[in-house]
Amino acid sequence: MKKGYQETGRVQNIVKNTSKILEDLDEQFCKKTGLTKIDATLLFLALGLQIARQYLLSNEKGRLDSYQGDKLVDSALSLAPPDWKEVLTQSVPYDAIKTGSHISDTGIGGTTHRYRTLGHDPIFGWVFGTANIMTNSLTKTNFETYQVKDIQIIRHYPLGIAGMFNNAVSYSMNDPKLLAVSVVRQAIHFGSDYFTTQGLPVPIISTVNNELAGKMLSEWHIDMWSITRGMTLATFINQLITIIHKLFYNGKSESDRKLYEVRTRKIINYSNLIATSSNIAVVAITRDFRKLDIGGMAVTIYNLITNAKFIREIKEEFIFGSYRDMIMNDNV
């Protein structure tokens, strides 16, 4: 009976001091997940690698010219039968820039066609580019559509974009193989343009703001290649730091492992945030948008969101789990 009264009194005391206990547990969590000297060293290593990546591989570097891009695709298809190779590698109609006698002033040129034709949009291109290939046509980002013959724009397409899509559907129903081959040709063309100097525009932007898309592609070299390259390298560095940090883990319990992972994610968050902030500051000061690391920014934002969620869950588990253990007297 006496033991029961003591237990009741103990629980009441804990409940009475809940606010103070939770504050103490919160402080304990911060101490247990605070960065150590080793963590700080890895933080600066990660930061150095991210900053080096941003400026050694800025947007305009590591590209092929148009001839090299076509040659890369040609070598990849060298084992294909000649007839299929000819079909798959012939020029796509939305690469046409020359005009016939019945049309002029299309606004499309050698340096503008990548961001003024929907066939080059990494998302819309799968629909419009494929349909253009099937119908020998070219559709601009304002949906103006032309008929193309022998890579020359000869006139506005009869009935415009509606007529083009109507013919594309009709052709695909009559010959399903034509649709399949056109999709493959679209994929191959994306592949040949992806790594070139002009590259492929950021999806949808060319439709919303063609002038901005032009600057991003021609002046700043912010395209799908620079963005995906930045994302890939930033993610690789984060994974490398994560693996190295795990080598120093010497905990025993599952709780220790989770708290250690919080420290790992803090290293990633801090290094990414500092690198991205410094990149934005440098670009703002120099006005050199070729250095703008859009891919790295995307990785930073993603990590901040996902890591914050993970850290919050582990913190709640630590605090309320410890509080529950006090109530249940599991630690005795």
Salt bridges, closest charged atoms under 4 A:
GLU7 OE2 - ARG10 NH2 2.52
ASP24 OD1 - LYS20 NZ 2.96
ASP26 OD2 - LYS315 NZ 2.81
GLU27 OE2 - LYS31 NZ 3.56
ASP39 OD1 - HIS245 NE2 2.54
ASP39 OD2 - ARG263 NE 2.76
ASP74 OD1 - LYS85 NZ 3.57
ASP95 OD1 - HIS113 NE2 3.27
ASP95 OD1 - HIS120 NE2 3.10
ASP95 OD2 - HIS189 NE2 3.34
GLU144 OE1 - LYS140 NZ 3.71
GLU144 OE2 - HIS156 NE2 2.80
ASP193 OD1 - ARG114 NH2 3.14
ASP193 OD2 - HIS120 NE2 3.38
ASP193 OD2 - HIS189 NE2 2.86
ASP223 OD2 - ARG63 NH1 2.73
GLU254 OE2 - ARG257 NH2 2.65
GLU261 OE1 - ARG257 NH1 3.26
GLU261 OE2 - ARG265 NH2 2.94
ASP288 OD1 - ARG290 NE 3.08
ASP288 OD2 - LYS291 NZ 3.19
ASP293 OD2 - ARG53 NH2 2.69
GLU313 OE2 - LYS309 NZ 2.72
GLU317 OE2 - LYS258 NZ 2.90
ASP325 OD1 - ARG324 NH2 3.44
